[in-house]
Amino acid sequence: MDFGYWTPVYGGFLRNVGDEGMPATWDYIKQISVQADRLGFHTTLVPELYLNDRKGIEAPSLEAWALSSAILAVTDNLRVMTAIRPGFHLPTVAAKTSTTITDIGSDRFALNVVAAWWAEEAKQYGGNFTTHDARYSQATEFVEILKGLWSVTPFSYNGEYYSVDEAVLSPKPNKLPAIFAGGESEAGRDAIAAFADSYVLHGGTVEEVRDKVTDLNERRNRVTGSDFAEFGMAAYVIVRDTEAEAQRELDRITTVDPGSPGYASFEEFRAHSQLDVELSKREYSVGTRGLRPNLVGTPEQVAERILAYQDAGLTLLLIQSSPLHEELERIAADLIPLVGRRSLTNSAV
């Protein structure tokens, strides 16, 4: 299991807590990035949101691509997985930009292709927001152009959403950025099986993750003849010395206020997504179904649950926690060594 984390571009992760001590500034992101690199975290996911869906649309949030370049420039080993919504980018320009960022990061750059869900954001920022299934068709063409430009010169393409005429991309990346994507509808899963290298999930139970890993690998094998390279999952982690302490922290962050600024974006996410599970009001509290895996408890309890996800096929845990600068230290010291030791013990049996 590789351990990663979400970069808090929107000043934290909690919809019911205003000030988490995690300002949406480069100074704070730089602190977290250098700290995570020192602690040995594998990957950070940098979300791409032009509006703040956690704290309300008038709250500050940072732009993903400028941030990703900066993170790679101040770290040595951390992989940066940057989200990209095809409706907000030209694929030719994205291919050029990603090649430069890959060079800055010495091949530590990956992409998370997101079909998008937020109509209000698209309206304000001029994004192309089509129907649900069409957004996955658009994403397919987008990735085909990325891969084409990264590999072929000159490159041409004539699709329903994009056309490219004899485009030259130079230099080309030394190593092609890995393509991650996630989606739960039939159209989404089929599209991702064809264009992505790896799959990233919102939080789910062990059984849900096991079923998705099996299903997605079967779909990808039908298209490419191979499994996905990685399966990542978002999860909110609370580790404390006692179970009672962990439960008190969980209670603190999940006191739902329907009048909170982020509640409207939560309802829009549900309206514009085709999810395979029903979201609870408690799960609204942190987003990305981060509480559904129930990684809450003592280090031993949480390690046991993480190992169950590893057995189910998960390879990358993308952690949310608050405040992140404190929790990363705790997770690195108290939790990760337990998972590593147990993993090695299990593999030796």
Secondary structure by P-SEA (a helix, b strand, c coil): cbbbbbcccccccccccccccccccaaaaaaaaaaaaaacccbbbbbbccccccccccbbbbbcaaaaaaaaaacccbbbbbbbbcccccaaaaaaaaaaaaaaacccbbbbbbccccaaaaaaaccccccaaaaaaaaaaaaaaaaaaaccccbbbbcccccccccccccccccccbbbbccccaaaaaaaaccccccccccccaaaaaaaaaaaaaaaaacccccccbbbbbbbbbbcccaaaaaaaaaaaccccccccaaaaaaaaaaaccccccccccccccccccccccccccaaaaaaaaaaaaaaccccccccccaaaaaaaaaacccaaaaaaaaaaaaac
